[in-house]
Amino acid sequence: MAKPDLYICHTAYHLLIALVRALRAGGGQSVWLSEQLPDAEALAASHKLDGIFSEVCVLHESRWQGTVTGPLAHIRNRRAYEKAGAGPVLDKHAYHTIYISNDWSAVGRYLQDCRAPYTLCEDTLGGTLDPDQHLLDEQRTAPDFKARREGQGYLYWGDSPVCQAVESEDATQCVLFPPEKLLTFSKAELLESLSDEEKAAVRRVFLTRPLPDDPAVFSRATLLLPRSFVDDGRMDQDTQNRMFQAVAKQYADGPLFIKTHPRDTTDYEALFPDAVVLERTMPSEVLNFCLPGKFRRAVTVQSWVLRGFTAAEENIFLSLEDALALIG
C-alpha cells in the first residue's frame, strides 16, 4: 500500500491547496492543522475532511516554550516538543512526502530536529518569485550561517539541509536556490483547473453561510479585503478602523462585501453594519469559483491577497501610505 503524503497547514490558503492535492491523489492523505488556523479544532471535529484525509490532527505549537542549545540539541528539542504535546509524534518513515509552507514555525523546527526530509511549498502564490527576499538575504549573511548549515541550529525558508525540495510557481524564473532543489508546482494552474466536483468539495469545507445567488448583486459590489495592521504593531485599532472606513467610502459605491484575513479579529460587522461580512476562515481564492458572478472591484491595502484573484473585474492594491492619506 502506498504511503500517504503529509500536509502541514498554517493558513486557510495552505489547507485549500492541500485539499485539492489530496483529492487528486485519491484521498487517504494526512493533514496537520496549526492552531493558528482559525477554528482548527472545530474543523477537525466536523468530519468535513473525512475521506480526503485519513489522519487529521491539530497542532498546539504554542505549548512548546522554546529551544535549547548545546550538545545533542536536536534530540533534546525533539523530546521537549513531544513532551509538551505540541503535536503528534512524527514517524518520518510513515509518509511519502511531507509538505509544509511555513518551516519557520515550531513544527518546522521539529521536522529539522527529527531530520525528516520535507518539501517547502510557497506560503503565498508566487512567493518564491518576489523581488524582495530580505529575510533569506539576512539569514545567508549572518555570521553563524555556515554552522547552522552544518546542523548547529535552524535554518528557514528552504535553506535547511533537511529541506529536500522547494516548490515554486515557476522554477525556471526562481533564482533563490540551485535548479536541482527547485520544483515547479503552479497553484494558479491547479486552482484554474478545478473540476465541478472539486469545487463542490472545497465549498463544503470552507463555506458555512450561503452567498447571494443573483449575479447582478456582485456586478455592482465592491469587495474589501482588509488585514490587521494592529497585530503587526503598525497602528492602533481606532486608526485602522478609520482607514478602512475611508477606503470603503472612496471605492464602494454599491453593495459592500468584506473578506478579512483569517487572523484578523476586528469586528467588521459592527464597523460596517450594512456590509456582507464573509467568513474570515475562508481563503479568498475560494471566491474565484463559488460566486455566480464577479465583483465590480476588489480593494486591499499592503497585501498580496489579490495576486491570482479573478473574482473581480478590477483589482485595486493600495499602499499603506495611500490608504492612510484617505483619512479626512
C-alpha positions as CSV (number, residue, x, y, z in Angstrom):
1,M,0.0,0.0,0.0
2,A,1.3,3.4,-1.0
3,K,2.3,5.8,1.8
4,P,0.2,8.9,2.3
5,D,1.6,12.4,1.9
6,L,1.5,14.7,5.0
7,Y,0.4,18.3,4.6
8,I,1.1,20.7,7.4
9,C,-1.1,23.8,7.1
10,H,-0.8,27.1,9.0
11,T,-3.3,29.1,6.9
12,A,-6.6,28.5,5.2
13,Y,-4.8,29.0,1.9
14,H,-2.4,26.2,2.7
15,L,-5.4,24.0,3.5
16,L,-7.1,24.9,0.3
17,I,-4.1,23.7,-1.7
18,A,-3.6,20.6,0.4
19,L,-7.3,19.8,0.0
20,V,-7.1,19.8,-3.8
21,R,-3.8,17.9,-3.9
22,A,-5.3,15.3,-1.6
23,L,-8.4,15.0,-3.7
24,R,-6.3,14.4,-6.8
25,A,-4.3,11.8,-5.0
26,G,-7.5,9.9,-4.4
27,G,-7.9,10.8,-0.7
28,G,-6.5,9.0,2.2
29,Q,-3.8,11.5,2.9
30,S,-2.7,13.1,6.2
31,V,-3.1,16.7,7.4
32,W,-1.9,18.6,10.5
33,L,-3.7,21.8,11.1
34,S,-1.9,24.5,13.1
35,E,-3.8,26.2,15.9
36,Q,-3.0,29.4,14.0
37,L,-5.7,28.3,11.6
38,P,-9.0,29.9,13.0
39,D,-11.4,27.3,14.3
40,A,-8.9,24.4,13.6
41,E,-10.3,22.3,16.4
42,A,-13.9,22.7,15.1
43,L,-12.9,21.9,11.6
44,A,-11.0,18.8,12.7
45,A,-14.1,17.6,14.6
46,S,-16.6,18.5,11.9
47,H,-15.8,15.5,9.7
48,K,-15.7,17.7,6.6
49,L,-12.3,16.4,5.8
50,D,-13.2,12.7,6.2
51,G,-12.3,10.6,3.2
52,I,-10.0,13.2,1.8
53,F,-7.7,12.9,4.8
54,S,-7.4,9.7,6.8
55,E,-5.4,11.5,9.5
56,V,-6.5,14.9,10.8
57,C,-4.6,16.4,13.7
58,V,-4.4,19.8,15.3
59,L,-1.0,21.3,16.3
60,H,-0.7,23.2,19.5
61,E,2.7,24.8,18.7
62,S,2.3,27.5,21.4
63,R,2.8,24.8,24.0
64,W,6.5,24.5,23.0
65,Q,8.2,27.2,25.1
66,G,11.4,27.4,23.1
67,T,14.6,25.7,22.0
68,V,17.7,24.6,23.8
69,T,21.3,24.7,22.6
70,G,24.4,22.7,23.2
71,P,25.3,19.0,22.7
72,L,22.6,16.9,21.1
73,A,20.3,19.9,21.0
74,H,18.2,18.5,18.2
75,I,17.4,15.3,20.2
76,R,16.6,17.3,23.3
77,N,14.4,19.8,21.4
78,R,12.6,17.0,19.7
79,R,11.8,15.3,23.0
80,A,10.7,18.7,24.6
81,Y,8.3,19.3,21.7
82,E,6.8,15.9,22.0
83,K,6.6,16.1,25.9
84,A,4.8,19.5,25.6
85,G,2.1,17.9,23.5
86,A,2.7,20.4,20.7
87,G,1.6,17.8,18.1
88,P,1.7,14.2,17.1
89,V,4.9,12.3,17.5
90,L,6.3,12.1,13.9
91,D,7.1,8.8,12.3
92,K,9.1,10.2,9.3
93,H,9.0,6.9,7.6
94,A,5.2,6.7,7.5
95,Y,4.8,9.4,4.8
96,H,5.8,9.5,1.1
97,T,6.3,13.3,1.2
98,I,6.0,15.9,3.9
99,Y,4.7,19.2,2.6
100,I,4.9,22.4,4.7
101,S,4.6,26.1,3.6
102,N,5.8,27.6,6.9
103,D,9.1,26.0,8.0
104,W,9.9,28.9,10.3
105,S,7.3,27.5,12.7
106,A,7.6,25.3,15.8
107,V,6.6,22.3,13.8
108,G,9.1,23.3,11.1
109,R,11.8,23.3,13.7
110,Y,10.5,19.9,14.8
111,L,10.9,18.5,11.3
112,Q,14.5,19.7,11.4
113,D,15.1,18.2,14.8
114,C,13.7,14.8,13.6
115,R,15.9,15.1,10.5
116,A,12.7,14.5,8.5
117,P,13.1,15.5,4.8
118,Y,10.4,17.9,3.7
119,T,9.3,19.8,0.7
120,L,8.7,23.6,1.2
121,C,5.7,24.9,-0.6
122,E,5.1,28.5,-1.4
123,D,3.5,30.3,1.5
124,T,1.6,32.6,-1.0
125,L,1.0,32.4,-4.7
126,G,4.3,33.1,-6.5
127,G,6.1,33.9,-3.2
128,T,9.4,32.5,-4.5
129,L,9.3,35.0,-7.3
130,D,9.0,38.1,-5.2
131,P,11.9,40.5,-5.8
132,D,12.1,41.3,-2.0
133,Q,13.7,38.3,-0.3
134,H,15.4,40.2,2.6
135,L,14.7,37.5,5.1
136,L,16.7,35.0,3.1
137,D,19.4,37.6,2.4
138,E,19.8,38.4,6.1
139,Q,19.8,34.7,7.1
140,R,22.5,33.9,4.5
141,T,24.8,36.7,5.5
142,A,24.5,36.0,9.3
143,P,27.9,35.0,10.9
144,D,26.5,31.7,12.0
145,F,25.0,30.7,8.7
146,K,27.7,28.1,7.9
147,A,27.4,26.5,11.4
148,R,23.7,26.3,11.0
149,R,24.1,24.7,7.6
150,E,26.1,22.0,9.3
151,G,23.3,21.3,11.8
152,Q,24.1,23.6,14.6
153,G,20.8,25.4,14.8
154,Y,17.9,26.0,12.5
155,L,17.5,27.5,9.0
156,Y,14.3,28.6,7.4
157,W,12.7,29.4,4.1
158,G,14.1,26.4,2.4
159,D,17.8,26.8,3.5
160,S,17.8,23.9,5.9
161,P,19.7,20.9,4.7
162,V,16.7,18.9,5.9
163,C,14.6,20.6,3.2
164,Q,14.9,18.3,0.2
165,A,13.0,20.5,-2.3
166,V,11.4,23.9,-2.7
167,E,8.3,24.4,-4.8
168,S,7.9,27.5,-7.0
169,E,5.1,28.8,-9.2
170,D,7.8,28.8,-11.9
171,A,11.1,27.2,-11.1
172,T,12.7,28.5,-14.3
173,Q,12.2,32.0,-13.0
174,C,13.3,31.4,-9.4
175,V,16.9,32.4,-8.5
176,L,16.8,31.7,-4.8
177,F,18.0,28.1,-4.9
178,P,20.0,25.8,-7.2
179,P,17.9,24.3,-10.0
180,E,18.3,20.8,-8.6
181,K,16.4,21.8,-5.5
182,L,13.5,23.5,-7.2
183,L,10.2,22.0,-8.4
184,T,7.6,23.8,-10.4
185,F,4.2,23.5,-8.9
186,S,1.7,26.1,-10.2
187,K,-1.0,26.7,-7.7
188,A,-2.6,29.2,-10.2
189,E,-2.9,26.4,-12.7
190,L,-4.1,24.0,-10.0
191,L,-7.0,26.3,-9.0
192,E,-7.9,27.2,-12.5
193,S,-8.3,23.6,-13.5
194,L,-10.7,22.5,-10.7
195,S,-13.5,20.3,-11.8
196,D,-17.1,20.9,-10.6
197,E,-16.7,18.0,-8.2
198,E,-13.6,19.5,-6.7
199,K,-15.2,23.0,-6.4
200,A,-18.1,21.5,-4.6
201,A,-15.7,19.7,-2.2
202,V,-13.9,22.9,-1.5
203,R,-17.2,24.8,-0.8
204,R,-18.3,22.1,1.6
205,V,-15.2,22.6,3.7
206,F,-14.9,26.4,3.6
207,L,-18.5,27.8,3.2
208,T,-20.9,27.7,6.1
209,R,-23.2,30.5,5.1
210,P,-24.9,30.8,1.7
211,L,-23.9,33.6,-0.6
212,P,-26.3,35.7,-2.8
213,D,-27.1,33.8,-6.0
214,D,-28.0,36.9,-8.1
215,P,-25.1,37.8,-10.4
216,A,-26.4,41.4,-10.5
217,V,-25.6,41.9,-6.8
218,F,-22.0,41.2,-7.5
219,S,-21.7,43.3,-10.6
220,R,-22.4,46.4,-8.6
221,A,-20.5,45.3,-5.5
222,T,-17.1,46.1,-4.0
223,L,-15.1,43.6,-2.1
224,L,-12.8,45.0,0.6
225,L,-10.0,42.7,1.8
226,P,-8.6,44.2,5.0
227,R,-5.9,42.8,7.3
228,S,-4.8,43.7,10.8
229,F,-2.1,46.3,11.0
230,V,-2.8,46.5,14.7
231,D,-1.5,43.0,15.2
232,D,1.6,44.0,13.2
233,G,2.2,46.9,15.6
234,R,1.8,49.4,12.7
235,M,-1.1,51.4,14.2
236,D,-3.8,51.4,16.9
237,Q,-7.3,50.0,16.3
238,D,-9.0,53.4,16.0
239,T,-6.7,54.5,13.2
240,Q,-7.1,51.2,11.4
241,N,-10.9,51.4,11.7
242,R,-10.9,55.0,10.3
243,M,-8.5,54.0,7.5
244,F,-10.7,51.1,6.2
245,Q,-13.8,53.2,6.5
246,A,-12.1,55.8,4.4
247,V,-11.1,53.2,1.8
248,A,-14.6,51.8,1.7
249,K,-16.0,55.3,1.2
250,Q,-13.6,56.0,-1.6
251,Y,-14.2,52.8,-3.6
252,A,-17.6,51.3,-2.7
253,D,-20.4,53.0,-4.5
254,G,-22.7,50.0,-4.3
255,P,-23.1,46.9,-2.1
256,L,-20.0,46.2,0.1
257,F,-18.6,42.8,0.9
258,I,-15.8,42.2,3.3
259,K,-13.4,39.3,3.4
260,T,-10.7,39.8,6.0
261,H,-7.5,37.9,6.9
262,P,-8.3,34.7,9.0
263,R,-6.2,36.0,11.9
264,D,-7.8,39.5,11.9
265,T,-10.3,39.7,14.8
266,T,-11.6,43.1,14.1
267,D,-15.4,43.3,14.4
268,Y,-16.2,44.3,10.8
269,E,-19.9,43.7,11.2
270,A,-20.0,46.4,13.8
271,L,-17.7,48.7,11.8
272,F,-19.7,48.2,8.6
273,P,-23.3,47.3,9.7
274,D,-24.6,47.4,6.1
275,A,-21.9,45.2,4.6
276,V,-21.9,41.5,3.9
277,V,-19.1,40.1,6.0
278,L,-17.8,36.8,4.7
279,E,-16.2,34.1,6.8
280,R,-12.7,35.0,7.8
281,T,-11.7,31.3,7.8
282,M,-12.4,31.0,4.1
283,P,-9.4,31.5,1.7
284,S,-10.1,34.5,-0.6
285,E,-9.2,32.2,-3.5
286,V,-12.4,30.2,-2.9
287,L,-14.3,33.3,-4.2
288,N,-12.8,32.7,-7.6
289,F,-15.1,29.7,-8.2
290,C,-18.0,29.9,-5.8
291,L,-19.8,33.0,-7.0
292,P,-22.5,33.3,-9.7
293,G,-20.8,36.5,-11.0
294,K,-17.8,38.8,-10.4
295,F,-17.4,41.8,-8.1
296,R,-17.2,45.1,-9.7
297,R,-13.9,45.7,-7.9
298,A,-11.8,44.3,-5.1
299,V,-9.6,46.5,-2.9
300,T,-6.9,45.7,-0.4
301,V,-4.2,47.5,1.5
302,Q,-0.5,46.4,1.6
303,S,-1.3,42.8,0.9
304,W,-0.6,40.2,-1.8
305,V,-4.1,38.7,-1.3
306,L,-5.2,39.9,-4.8
307,R,-2.4,38.1,-6.6
308,G,-4.2,35.4,-8.6
309,F,-7.6,36.8,-7.6
310,T,-10.0,36.5,-10.5
311,A,-13.4,37.2,-8.8
312,A,-13.5,40.9,-9.6
313,E,-13.5,42.9,-12.8
314,E,-10.9,45.3,-11.2
315,N,-8.3,44.6,-8.5
316,I,-7.0,47.7,-6.6
317,F,-3.9,47.5,-4.5
318,L,-3.3,50.4,-2.1
319,S,-0.1,51.0,-0.2
320,L,-0.4,51.7,3.5
321,E,0.6,55.3,2.8
322,D,-2.1,55.7,0.1
323,A,-4.8,54.3,2.4
324,L,-3.8,56.4,5.4
325,A,-4.0,59.5,3.1
326,L,-7.7,58.9,2.6
327,I,-8.5,59.6,6.2
328,G,-10.1,63.1,6.3
